[in-house]
Amino acid sequence: MPDEITPAASVNGASPEDDLTPRILRIIAETQRKDVSLVTIDSSFEELGIDSMDGVNIVFALENEFNINVPDEEVKNIRSVRDMVDGVRKLVDQGSNPSATASGAGPAAS
């Protein structure tokens, strides 16, 4: 039983092995010059005082941190920290799937 995952490890939708969520929360806090304890996965951008320009700056920081490209049309739909975490997770997962990108097993990009 000591090796069991505590309920706190899965709080806010983050899996225990997920280091993505805290990294994203930290980046949002840093770009907004807020204490990271004020930024939760359930925070809306409105609650955090994040406007559209701030959102763009956060997206740039996340693209640099995770080496991803967030499509412009997706940026328009991000309204909360959870939206951002889910979107980054999807892009990171797509980029880390070697069978679809590097092996040639997937469709050819032309």
C-alpha positions in Angstrom: 0.0 0.0 0.0 2.8 2.6 0.5 3.5 2.6 -3.2 -0.1 3.5 -4.1 -0.8 6.7 -5.7 -2.4 9.2 -3.4 -5.6 10.9 -4.6 -3.7 14.2 -4.7 -1.5 12.8 -7.5 -4.5 12.6 -9.8 -6.1 15.9 -8.8 -6.9 18.4 -11.6 -7.0 15.7 -14.3 -3.2 15.2 -14.2 -2.0 11.6 -14.2 0.7 10.7 -11.7 3.4 10.4 -14.4 2.3 13.6 -16.0 4.9 16.4 -15.6 3.3 18.4 -18.4 0.6 20.0 -16.3 2.9 21.6 -13.7 5.3 22.8 -16.4 2.4 24.5 -18.2 1.1 26.0 -14.9 4.6 27.3 -14.2 4.9 28.9 -17.7 1.5 30.5 -17.4 2.5 31.9 -14.0 5.9 33.1 -15.2 4.5 34.9 -18.3 1.8 36.5 -16.2 4.1 37.3 -13.3 1.9 35.5 -10.9 2.7 33.1 -8.1 2.3 29.6 -9.5 0.0 28.7 -6.6 -2.6 31.1 -8.1 -2.7 29.2 -11.4 -4.7 26.0 -11.3 -5.9 23.7 -14.1 -9.5 24.9 -13.3 -8.6 28.6 -13.7 -10.2 30.5 -16.5 -8.2 33.1 -18.4 -10.8 35.7 -17.2 -10.1 34.8 -13.5 -6.4 35.2 -14.1 -6.8 38.4 -16.0 -5.4 37.0 -19.1 -6.4 38.8 -22.3 -5.9 37.7 -25.9 -2.5 39.3 -26.1 -1.4 37.6 -22.9 -2.7 34.3 -24.4 -0.6 34.7 -27.5 2.5 35.3 -25.3 1.7 32.2 -23.3 1.3 30.1 -26.5 4.7 31.3 -27.8 6.3 30.3 -24.5 4.6 26.9 -24.6 5.6 26.4 -28.2 9.3 27.1 -27.3 9.2 24.9 -24.1 7.6 21.9 -25.8 8.9 22.4 -29.4 5.3 22.3 -30.7 3.3 24.5 -33.1 -0.2 25.5 -32.0 -2.4 26.2 -35.0 -3.8 29.7 -35.0 -7.4 28.4 -35.2 -6.8 26.5 -32.0 -5.5 29.5 -30.2 -8.8 31.3 -30.7 -10.6 28.5 -28.8 -8.4 28.5 -25.6 -10.3 30.1 -22.7 -8.9 28.3 -19.7 -5.8 26.6 -18.3 -7.4 23.2 -18.8 -7.9 24.0 -22.5 -4.3 24.9 -22.8 -3.1 21.8 -20.9 -5.3 19.5 -23.1 -4.2 21.2 -26.3 -0.5 21.0 -25.4 -0.8 17.4 -24.3 -2.4 16.5 -27.7 0.3 18.2 -29.7 3.1 16.8 -27.5 1.6 13.3 -27.9 1.4 13.6 -31.6 5.0 14.8 -31.8 6.2 11.9 -29.6 4.5 9.2 -31.6 7.5 7.8 -33.5 5.4 5.3 -35.5 3.4 8.1 -37.0 6.3 10.5 -37.6 9.7 8.9 -38.1 9.3 5.3 -39.0 7.6 5.7 -42.4 4.8 3.4 -41.2 2.3 6.3 -41.3 1.1 8.1 -44.4 3.7 9.7 -46.5 3.9 13.5 -46.2 4.0 15.1 -49.6 
